[in-house]
C-alpha cells in the first residue's frame, strides 16, 4: 500500500424503492460498489485516504440528490460523469421475514452503462493519481462490450503503475448474456487483480459447480496475492501469497433484519483495514463484524450513529490455519 492513498471505486448506483407492492414505498438509492464506498469512507475518516466514486448519472433532480448525499458522506465525486438525456437506473426491493432480499430491476437504460462512451473518462484520466481501484462483477456486467474492455484496461494500467486492484466477484447471472462469456471475463479480471474477494456461492454459480471443495481449491489457487473467501455463516478464509489459508470465524448476531449490503459492507471494512496497514486475517475479522452489524438494520446503509468504530471492529478474536 502506498503512503499517499486515493482509492477509486467504479460501478452503478440506482434509485431504490423499498416498501409494499402497490403500497407505500420509500425512495432511496443503492448499488454494491457505492455501498462499499460509503462504509469505506466512514471507517477512514481519520486517515489520509481519499475515496472517489466513479459512475455516470443524469442531469436531473434524482442524480443531484444522490451526488449531494455522497458528498455529505465524504465521498469524492470528481470521477462522476453527468450525461444529458439520461436517468439513473431503478430497482425495487422486498425483504422477507427472515431478512432475505428480493430485487426487481429496471436497469436497461441505466446511465452507468454509458460511462465509457467518450474518448476519455475522469477515471481513466485519474489513473496516475490512484493507489487503488475497486470494482465488482456487477461493475463489469452492466457495461457494453467496449466499455468492459476499457474497464479491464484501466485495471491493467493501475497495476502497471504500482497501484492495487481489488475485485469482488459478486456474480449476478441475469446480467450476463451467457455464463461462458461471464467466466471468460471473470478469469481476466482475476488475473488483473491483487486482491480478490470471493463469495463462494457466487463462484459456484459462475462455474456451474456443485462441489464447494472443488471451487474453494480453485479460488485459493488464484494468482492474486490476496484472496478472501466468504462462506456465509462458515468461517471466512484468507489466503496471502505463500502462506496457508487462515479461517476467520463469523460471529453470531442476535437477529438478522436485512441482509442487504452484507457483502458490500464486508468489502468496505476489509479495504479500510488493509489500506491502513492491518494484516489480512485481522482485516477479515473486522469485516465480518462490520457485516454482522449491518444485517441487524434495514437497508443497505445503516445510520451513521450505528456505525462501529475501527477499534471496536478490531477487538481480539481467535483465528486458525486450515
Secondary structure by P-SEA (a helix, b strand, c coil): cccbbbbbbbbbbbbbbbcccccbbbbbcccaaaaaaaaaaaaaccccbbbbbbbbbcccaaaaaaaaaaaaaccccccbbbbccbbbbbbbbbbccccbbbbbbcccccccccccccccccccccccccccccccaaaaaaccaaaaaaaaaaaaaaaaabbbbbbbccccccccccaaaaaaaaaaaaaaccbbbbaaaaaaaaaccccaaaaaaaaaaccccbbbbbccccbbbbbcccccbbbbbbbbccccccccaaaaaaaaaaaaaaaacccaaaaaaaaaaaaaaaaacccccccccccccccccccbbbbbcc
